[in-house]
Every structure is written in C-alpha cells, then in structure tokens.
Amino acid sequence: MYRAVQQALVKLHGKGFVHGDLQEANIMVKRDGVDSEGLHDIILVDFDWAEKEGFVRYPSNITLNHILLLHPDDVESGGPIAAAHNDQMLKFLS
C-alpha cells in the first residue's frame, strides 16, 4: 500500500496540492483492486484541509493532538501545510 499512496502523493503534489491529513483512516483500499503495476488500488479521502501548497494552513483553533497523532516536528497549529509534511506522514504509516 505504501507505494500506491506514494504515487498518489506524487500526482497530488505534481499539481501543486497538499492533503494535510494523511493518516490510515483517510486511505481507502479497494477490496480486490490492483492497478496495472500490481499496486493496491487506493483512494485518498478527507480533503477538508487540502489546497494549493502555499495557500493552506492547518486549523488554528485546535491543538496538534487533534490534528495528527503522529506529525512532522515542524507542523504547527495554524501553520502552513507543506508537501514535505505529506511525505513525512507517509513514512509514519509504513
């Protein structure tokens, strides 16, 4: 599943977008789905915080404990959401 999510992030980031809340609960895996490269067929969901990188920030009215259980060290409540954060969150999921 890691490679499938990684490829989805490459596509998302390639268009200039970030997800902001990458965690297991926001990755749907199709039960029998495998794509042409033999990867799990996945769908990223919960795009509440997704937007163009540089224009989107983590919510400022909640603490990081409510945002992400595991998060990169430089993530701040109300701070900018970066593609690098998505990549680091993916590493936490592996």
N, CA, C and O atoms as CSV, one atom per row, in Angstrom:
chain,resi,resn,atom,element,x,y,z
A,1,MET,N,N,0.821,-1.189,0.000
A,1,MET,CA,C,0.000,0.000,0.000
A,1,MET,C,C,0.872,1.262,0.000
A,1,MET,O,O,0.476,2.276,-0.574
A,2,TYR,N,N,2.031,1.216,0.624
A,2,TYR,CA,C,2.923,2.372,0.730
A,2,TYR,C,C,3.221,2.978,-0.642
A,2,TYR,O,O,3.103,4.188,-0.836
A,3,ARG,N,N,3.608,2.121,-1.589
A,3,ARG,CA,C,3.953,2.619,-2.928
A,3,ARG,C,C,2.756,3.243,-3.632
A,3,ARG,O,O,2.908,4.226,-4.357
A,4,ALA,N,N,1.575,2.687,-3.427
A,4,ALA,CA,C,0.377,3.228,-4.060
A,4,ALA,C,C,0.069,4.623,-3.507
A,4,ALA,O,O,-0.274,5.530,-4.265
A,5,VAL,N,N,0.189,4.792,-2.200
A,5,VAL,CA,C,-0.051,6.100,-1.589
A,5,VAL,C,C,1.032,7.076,-2.023
A,5,VAL,O,O,0.751,8.242,-2.298
A,6,GLN,N,N,2.259,6.602,-2.083
A,6,GLN,CA,C,3.365,7.447,-2.519
A,6,GLN,C,C,3.108,7.969,-3.938
A,6,GLN,O,O,3.329,9.148,-4.214
A,7,GLN,N,N,2.647,7.103,-4.824
A,7,GLN,CA,C,2.358,7.529,-6.195
A,7,GLN,C,C,1.197,8.519,-6.240
A,7,GLN,O,O,1.211,9.460,-7.034
A,8,ALA,N,N,0.194,8.307,-5.389
A,8,ALA,CA,C,-0.925,9.243,-5.331
A,8,ALA,C,C,-0.439,10.620,-4.866
A,8,ALA,O,O,-0.895,11.645,-5.373
A,9,LEU,N,N,0.484,10.639,-3.904
A,9,LEU,CA,C,1.030,11.910,-3.434
A,9,LEU,C,C,1.867,12.591,-4.510
A,9,LEU,O,O,1.834,13.815,-4.636
A,10,VAL,N,N,2.614,11.816,-5.283
A,10,VAL,CA,C,3.402,12.393,-6.371
A,10,VAL,C,C,2.469,13.115,-7.345
A,10,VAL,O,O,2.771,14.221,-7.793
A,11,LYS,N,N,1.352,12.497,-7.667
A,11,LYS,CA,C,0.382,13.122,-8.574
A,11,LYS,C,C,-0.226,14.375,-7.945
A,11,LYS,O,O,-0.336,15.412,-8.599
A,12,LEU,N,N,-0.616,14.276,-6.685
A,12,LEU,CA,C,-1.223,15.403,-5.976
A,12,LEU,C,C,-0.243,16.575,-5.886
A,12,LEU,O,O,-0.586,17.715,-6.200
A,13,HIS,N,N,0.976,16.274,-5.454
A,13,HIS,CA,C,1.996,17.314,-5.314
A,13,HIS,C,C,2.397,17.874,-6.675
A,13,HIS,O,O,2.710,19.058,-6.793
A,14,GLY,N,N,2.390,17.029,-7.699
A,14,GLY,CA,C,2.739,17.470,-9.047
A,14,GLY,C,C,1.789,18.526,-9.588
A,14,GLY,O,O,2.153,19.318,-10.457
A,15,LYS,N,N,0.582,18.528,-9.071
A,15,LYS,CA,C,-0.405,19.543,-9.460
A,15,LYS,C,C,-0.397,20.723,-8.491
A,15,LYS,O,O,-1.201,21.647,-8.612
A,16,GLY,N,N,0.534,20.678,-7.518
A,16,GLY,CA,C,0.679,21.795,-6.588
A,16,GLY,C,C,-0.182,21.718,-5.346
A,16,GLY,O,O,-0.259,22.684,-4.587
A,17,PHE,N,N,-0.842,20.567,-5.121
A,17,PHE,CA,C,-1.736,20.426,-3.978
A,17,PHE,C,C,-1.099,19.637,-2.847
A,17,PHE,O,O,-0.180,18.846,-3.060
A,18,VAL,N,N,-1.600,19.863,-1.647
A,18,VAL,CA,C,-1.222,19.094,-0.462
A,18,VAL,C,C,-2.493,18.534,0.171
A,18,VAL,O,O,-3.581,19.079,-0.017
A,19,HIS,N,N,-2.347,17.443,0.922
A,19,HIS,CA,C,-3.502,16.814,1.563
A,19,HIS,C,C,-3.721,17.370,2.963
A,19,HIS,O,O,-4.816,17.840,3.274
A,20,GLY,N,N,-2.709,17.324,3.804
A,20,GLY,CA,C,-2.787,17.911,5.135
A,20,GLY,C,C,-3.215,16.994,6.248
A,20,GLY,O,O,-2.964,17.298,7.414
A,21,ASP,N,N,-3.852,15.882,5.938
A,21,ASP,CA,C,-4.343,14.988,6.990
A,21,ASP,C,C,-4.163,13.534,6.555
A,21,ASP,O,O,-5.105,12.743,6.579
A,22,LEU,N,N,-2.951,13.205,6.162
A,22,LEU,CA,C,-2.667,11.860,5.664
A,22,LEU,C,C,-2.496,10.906,6.833
A,22,LEU,O,O,-1.502,10.953,7.557
A,23,GLN,N,N,-3.472,10.051,7.000
A,23,GLN,CA,C,-3.444,9.021,8.037
A,23,GLN,C,C,-4.234,7.821,7.520
A,23,GLN,O,O,-4.964,7.930,6.535
A,24,GLU,N,N,-4.086,6.676,8.190
A,24,GLU,CA,C,-4.716,5.442,7.704
A,24,GLU,C,C,-6.206,5.596,7.470
A,24,GLU,O,O,-6.738,5.052,6.502
A,25,ALA,N,N,-6.881,6.321,8.330
A,25,ALA,CA,C,-8.334,6.482,8.199
A,25,ALA,C,C,-8.722,7.210,6.914
A,25,ALA,O,O,-9.876,7.144,6.493
A,26,ASN,N,N,-7.778,7.899,6.292
A,26,ASN,CA,C,-8.066,8.667,5.087
A,26,ASN,C,C,-7.519,8.024,3.812
A,26,ASN,O,O,-7.392,8.676,2.776
A,27,ILE,N,N,-7.200,6.739,3.911
A,27,ILE,CA,C,-6.748,5.974,2.758
A,27,ILE,C,C,-7.682,4.778,2.596
A,27,ILE,O,O,-7.705,3.877,3.435
A,28,MET,N,N,-8.433,4.781,1.531
A,28,MET,CA,C,-9.353,3.683,1.258
A,28,MET,C,C,-8.673,2.735,0.271
A,28,MET,O,O,-8.126,3.172,-0.742
A,29,VAL,N,N,-8.711,1.446,0.570
A,29,VAL,CA,C,-8.118,0.429,-0.298
A,29,VAL,C,C,-9.256,-0.400,-0.870
A,29,VAL,O,O,-10.058,-0.972,-0.132
A,30,LYS,N,N,-9.316,-0.458,-2.194
A,30,LYS,CA,C,-10.361,-1.270,-2.826
A,30,LYS,C,C,-10.098,-2.738,-2.520
A,30,LYS,O,O,-8.963,-3.205,-2.620
A,31,ARG,N,N,-11.118,-3.444,-2.157
A,31,ARG,CA,C,-11.001,-4.820,-1.684
A,31,ARG,C,C,-10.251,-5.721,-2.654
A,31,ARG,O,O,-9.321,-6.421,-2.252
A,32,ASP,N,N,-10.633,-5.715,-3.906
A,32,ASP,CA,C,-9.978,-6.582,-4.890
A,32,ASP,C,C,-9.167,-5.784,-5.898
A,32,ASP,O,O,-8.775,-6.302,-6.944
A,33,GLY,N,N,-8.920,-4.530,-5.581
A,33,GLY,CA,C,-8.308,-3.656,-6.569
A,33,GLY,C,C,-6.799,-3.679,-6.582
A,33,GLY,O,O,-6.142,-3.434,-5.570
A,34,VAL,N,N,-6.265,-3.980,-7.755
A,34,VAL,CA,C,-4.830,-3.881,-8.003
A,34,VAL,C,C,-4.704,-3.210,-9.360
A,34,VAL,O,O,-5.372,-3.597,-10.318
A,35,ASP,N,N,-3.844,-2.203,-9.437
A,35,ASP,CA,C,-3.725,-1.491,-10.707
A,35,ASP,C,C,-2.793,-2.225,-11.672
A,35,ASP,O,O,-2.312,-3.318,-11.371
A,36,SER,N,N,-2.544,-1.619,-12.824
A,36,SER,CA,C,-1.761,-2.269,-13.876
A,36,SER,C,C,-0.312,-2.521,-13.470
A,36,SER,O,O,0.362,-3.346,-14.087
A,37,GLU,N,N,0.184,-1.823,-12.440
A,37,GLU,CA,C,1.547,-2.031,-11.960
A,37,GLU,C,C,1.605,-2.984,-10.770
A,37,GLU,O,O,2.659,-3.170,-10.164
A,38,GLY,N,N,0.472,-3.579,-10.445
A,38,GLY,CA,C,0.429,-4.512,-9.323
A,38,GLY,C,C,0.330,-3.839,-7.971
A,38,GLY,O,O,0.515,-4.483,-6.939
A,39,LEU,N,N,0.037,-2.533,-7.969
A,39,LEU,CA,C,-0.120,-1.808,-6.714
A,39,LEU,C,C,-1.564,-1.853,-6.246
A,39,LEU,O,O,-2.481,-1.993,-7.055
A,40,HIS,N,N,-1.766,-1.734,-4.940
A,40,HIS,CA,C,-3.119,-1.645,-4.418
A,40,HIS,C,C,-3.824,-0.460,-5.068
A,40,HIS,O,O,-3.218,0.582,-5.319
A,41,ASP,N,N,-5.087,-0.638,-5.329
A,41,ASP,CA,C,-5.897,0.445,-5.880
A,41,ASP,C,C,-6.440,1.218,-4.684
A,41,ASP,O,O,-7.296,0.718,-3.954
A,42,ILE,N,N,-5.944,2.437,-4.484
A,42,ILE,CA,C,-6.321,3.210,-3.305
A,42,ILE,C,C,-7.013,4.506,-3.710
A,42,ILE,O,O,-6.899,4.974,-4.844
A,43,ILE,N,N,-7.723,5.061,-2.756
A,43,ILE,CA,C,-8.354,6.363,-2.922
A,43,ILE,C,C,-8.048,7.169,-1.663
A,43,ILE,O,O,-8.325,6.719,-0.551
A,44,LEU,N,N,-7.478,8.359,-1.837
A,44,LEU,CA,C,-7.299,9.257,-0.705
A,44,LEU,C,C,-8.617,9.976,-0.474
A,44,LEU,O,O,-9.262,10.415,-1.426
A,45,VAL,N,N,-9.022,10.100,0.790
A,45,VAL,CA,C,-10.268,10.776,1.140
A,45,VAL,C,C,-9.989,11.845,2.191
A,45,VAL,O,O,-8.854,11.997,2.642
A,46,ASP,N,N,-11.008,12.569,2.572
A,46,ASP,CA,C,-10.969,13.620,3.582
A,46,ASP,C,C,-10.046,14.751,3.142
A,46,ASP,O,O,-8.954,14.937,3.680
A,47,PHE,N,N,-10.512,15.488,2.162
A,47,PHE,CA,C,-9.743,16.599,1.611
A,47,PHE,C,C,-10.136,17.939,2.244
A,47,PHE,O,O,-10.001,18.988,1.614
A,48,ASP,N,N,-10.622,17.899,3.491
A,48,ASP,CA,C,-11.032,19.129,4.167
A,48,ASP,C,C,-9.919,20.167,4.222
A,48,ASP,O,O,-10.176,21.362,4.076
A,49,TRP,N,N,-8.688,19.718,4.431
A,49,TRP,CA,C,-7.562,20.638,4.571
A,49,TRP,C,C,-6.728,20.727,3.300
A,49,TRP,O,O,-5.722,21.437,3.277
A,50,ALA,N,N,-7.116,20.036,2.266
A,50,ALA,CA,C,-6.342,20.020,1.019
A,50,ALA,C,C,-6.543,21.325,0.259
A,50,ALA,O,O,-7.633,21.897,0.233
A,51,GLU,N,N,-5.460,21.773,-0.357
A,51,GLU,CA,C,-5.489,23.021,-1.126
A,51,GLU,C,C,-4.136,23.172,-1.801
A,51,GLU,O,O,-3.247,22.339,-1.623
A,52,LYS,N,N,-3.989,24.211,-2.556
A,52,LYS,CA,C,-2.703,24.517,-3.180
A,52,LYS,C,C,-1.668,24.793,-2.099
A,52,LYS,O,O,-1.929,25.535,-1.152
A,53,GLU,N,N,-0.491,24.190,-2.248
A,53,GLU,CA,C,0.578,24.429,-1.290
A,53,GLU,C,C,0.936,25.921,-1.302
A,53,GLU,O,O,1.019,26.541,-2.363
A,54,GLY,N,N,1.140,26.473,-0.133
A,54,GLY,CA,C,1.441,27.889,-0.005
A,54,GLY,C,C,0.220,28.736,0.294
A,54,GLY,O,O,0.341,29.903,0.667
A,55,PHE,N,N,-0.974,28.139,0.128
A,55,PHE,CA,C,-2.211,28.870,0.391
A,55,PHE,C,C,-3.020,28.272,1.533
A,55,PHE,O,O,-4.006,28.862,1.974
A,56,VAL,N,N,-2.611,27.117,2.005
A,56,VAL,CA,C,-3.420,26.410,3.001
A,56,VAL,C,C,-2.631,26.251,4.291
A,56,VAL,O,O,-1.413,26.077,4.282
A,57,ARG,N,N,-3.363,26.315,5.407
A,57,ARG,CA,C,-2.754,26.217,6.726
A,57,ARG,C,C,-3.538,25.207,7.563
A,57,ARG,O,O,-4.723,24.969,7.333
A,58,TYR,N,N,-2.848,24.621,8.536
A,58,TYR,CA,C,-3.547,23.764,9.489
A,58,TYR,C,C,-4.522,24.630,10.284
A,58,TYR,O,O,-4.253,25.811,10.506
A,59,PRO,N,N,-5.645,24.064,10.714
A,59,PRO,CA,C,-6.583,24.852,11.522
A,59,PRO,C,C,-5.893,25.404,12.774
A,59,PRO,O,O,-5.105,24.708,13.416
A,60,SER,N,N,-6.192,26.636,13.106
A,60,SER,CA,C,-5.543,27.264,14.262
A,60,SER,C,C,-6.352,27.111,15.544
A,60,SER,O,O,-5.861,27.424,16.628
A,61,ASN,N,N,-7.570,26.638,15.431
A,61,ASN,CA,C,-8.418,26.552,16.612
A,61,ASN,C,C,-8.392,25.189,17.289
A,61,ASN,O,O,-9.195,24.927,18.185
A,62,ILE,N,N,-7.488,24.328,16.875
A,62,ILE,CA,C,-7.362,23.029,17.526
A,62,ILE,C,C,-5.896,22.734,17.797
A,62,ILE,O,O,-5.013,23.293,17.146
A,63,THR,N,N,-5.642,21.872,18.742
A,63,THR,CA,C,-4.269,21.522,19.076
A,63,THR,C,C,-3.767,20.426,18.151
A,63,THR,O,O,-4.560,19.748,17.497
A,64,LEU,N,N,-2.470,20.252,18.096
A,64,LEU,CA,C,-1.896,19.228,17.231
A,64,LEU,C,C,-2.352,17.835,17.623
A,64,LEU,O,O,-2.417,16.952,16.768
A,65,ASN,N,N,-2.669,17.611,18.892
A,65,ASN,CA,C,-3.159,16.293,19.293
A,65,ASN,C,C,-4.454,15.953,18.578
A,65,ASN,O,O,-4.748,14.775,18.369
A,66,HIS,N,N,-5.227,16.945,18.202
A,66,HIS,CA,C,-6.464,16.707,17.469
A,66,HIS,C,C,-6.241,16.673,15.961
A,66,HIS,O,O,-7.053,16.116,15.222
A,67,ILE,N,N,-5.138,17.269,15.505
A,67,ILE,CA,C,-4.855,17.269,14.066
A,67,ILE,C,C,-4.293,15.918,13.646
A,67,ILE,O,O,-4.868,15.231,12.802
A,68,LEU,N,N,-3.182,15.549,14.233
A,68,LEU,CA,C,-2.486,14.340,13.818
A,68,LEU,C,C,-1.868,13.678,15.038
A,68,LEU,O,O,-1.230,14.350,15.848
A,69,LEU,N,N,-2.043,12.390,15.178
A,69,LEU,CA,C,-1.405,11.694,16.283
A,69,LEU,C,C,0.106,11.678,16.096
A,69,LEU,O,O,0.854,11.923,17.042
A,70,LEU,N,N,0.545,11.397,14.907
A,70,LEU,CA,C,1.962,11.468,14.552
A,70,LEU,C,C,2.096,12.553,13.498
A,70,LEU,O,O,1.376,12.546,12.500
A,71,HIS,N,N,3.005,13.477,13.714
A,71,HIS,CA,C,3.150,14.567,12.778
A,71,HIS,C,C,4.611,14.994,12.708
A,71,HIS,O,O,5.358,14.798,13.666
A,72,PRO,N,N,5.022,15.570,11.593
A,72,PRO,CA,C,6.394,16.075,11.490
A,72,PRO,C,C,6.656,17.141,12.550
A,72,PRO,O,O,5.736,17.841,12.973
A,73,ASP,N,N,7.886,17.258,12.968
A,73,ASP,CA,C,8.249,18.177,14.045
A,73,ASP,C,C,7.928,19.636,13.732
A,73,ASP,O,O,7.628,20.403,14.647
A,74,ASP,N,N,7.984,20.036,12.462
A,74,ASP,CA,C,7.776,21.445,12.145
A,74,ASP,C,C,6.322,21.824,11.873
A,74,ASP,O,O,6.051,22.953,11.465
A,75,VAL,N,N,5.384,20.903,12.091
A,75,VAL,CA,C,3.966,21.211,11.933
A,75,VAL,C,C,3.503,22.013,13.148
A,75,VAL,O,O,3.763,21.642,14.292
A,76,GLU,N,N,2.813,23.120,12.874
A,76,GLU,CA,C,2.286,23.962,13.945
A,76,GLU,C,C,0.809,24.206,13.725
A,76,GLU,O,O,0.351,24.320,12.588
A,77,SER,N,N,0.069,24.286,14.810
A,77,SER,CA,C,-1.333,24.665,14.730
A,77,SER,C,C,-1.415,26.039,14.079
A,77,SER,O,O,-0.811,26.992,14.572
A,78,GLY,N,N,-2.150,26.154,12.983
A,78,GLY,CA,C,-2.245,27.403,12.239
A,78,GLY,C,C,-1.115,27.612,11.247
A,78,GLY,O,O,-1.114,28.597,10.509
A,79,GLY,N,N,-0.147,26.694,11.219
A,79,GLY,CA,C,0.992,26.819,10.316
A,79,GLY,C,C,0.675,26.302,8.929
A,79,GLY,O,O,-0.349,25.648,8.729
A,80,PRO,N,N,1.542,26.586,7.965
A,80,PRO,CA,C,1.307,26.156,6.588
A,80,PRO,C,C,1.407,24.642,6.433
A,80,PRO,O,O,2.214,23.986,7.093
A,81,ILE,N,N,0.579,24.105,5.556
A,81,ILE,CA,C,0.631,22.690,5.213
A,81,ILE,C,C,1.562,22.554,4.012
A,81,ILE,O,O,1.364,23.211,2.991
A,82,ALA,N,N,2.572,21.705,4.135
A,82,ALA,CA,C,3.577,21.544,3.077
A,82,ALA,C,C,3.551,20.125,2.511
A,82,ALA,O,O,3.178,19.176,3.200
A,83,ALA,N,N,3.950,19.997,1.255
A,83,ALA,CA,C,4.054,18.683,0.626
A,83,ALA,C,C,5.002,17.793,1.421
A,83,ALA,O,O,4.775,16.588,1.532
A,84,ALA,N,N,6.052,18.372,1.967
A,84,ALA,CA,C,7.010,17.595,2.769
A,84,ALA,C,C,6.331,16.974,3.978
A,84,ALA,O,O,6.725,15.894,4.418
A,85,HIS,N,N,5.317,17.635,4.523
A,85,HIS,CA,C,4.574,17.060,5.649
A,85,HIS,C,C,3.853,15.785,5.197
A,85,HIS,O,O,3.863,14.777,5.903
A,86,ASN,N,N,3.230,15.837,4.016
A,86,ASN,CA,C,2.551,14.646,3.488
A,86,ASN,C,C,3.534,13.498,3.338
A,86,ASN,O,O,3.235,12.362,3.707
A,87,ASP,N,N,4.708,13.797,2.794
A,87,ASP,CA,C,5.735,12.762,2.604
A,87,ASP,C,C,6.189,12.183,3.928
A,87,ASP,O,O,6.384,10.973,4.038
A,88,GLN,N,N,6.360,13.022,4.934
A,88,GLN,CA,C,6.767,12.542,6.248
A,88,GLN,C,C,5.664,11.729,6.907
A,88,GLN,O,O,5.940,10.731,7.571
A,89,MET,N,N,4.414,12.150,6.729
A,89,MET,CA,C,3.287,11.384,7.280
A,89,MET,C,C,3.216,9.994,6.658
A,89,MET,O,O,2.892,9.020,7.338
A,90,LEU,N,N,3.519,9.904,5.364
A,90,LEU,CA,C,3.533,8.607,4.693
A,90,LEU,C,C,4.541,7.685,5.351
A,90,LEU,O,O,4.271,6.496,5.518
A,91,LYS,N,N,5.690,8.208,5.725
A,91,LYS,CA,C,6.710,7.387,6.404
A,91,LYS,C,C,6.198,6.869,7.739
A,91,LYS,O,O,6.524,5.749,8.131
A,92,PHE,N,N,5.395,7.674,8.450
A,92,PHE,CA,C,4.811,7.213,9.718
A,92,PHE,C,C,3.859,6.043,9.508
A,92,PHE,O,O,3.692,5.204,10.393
A,93,LEU,N,N,3.227,5.989,8.321
A,93,LEU,CA,C,2.250,4.938,8.049
A,93,LEU,C,C,2.887,3.622,7.666
A,93,LEU,O,O,2.238,2.579,7.737
A,94,SER,N,N,4.152,3.649,7.258
A,94,SER,CA,C,4.782,2.395,6.776
A,94,SER,C,C,5.234,1.508,7.916
A,94,SER,O,O,5.776,0.428,7.681
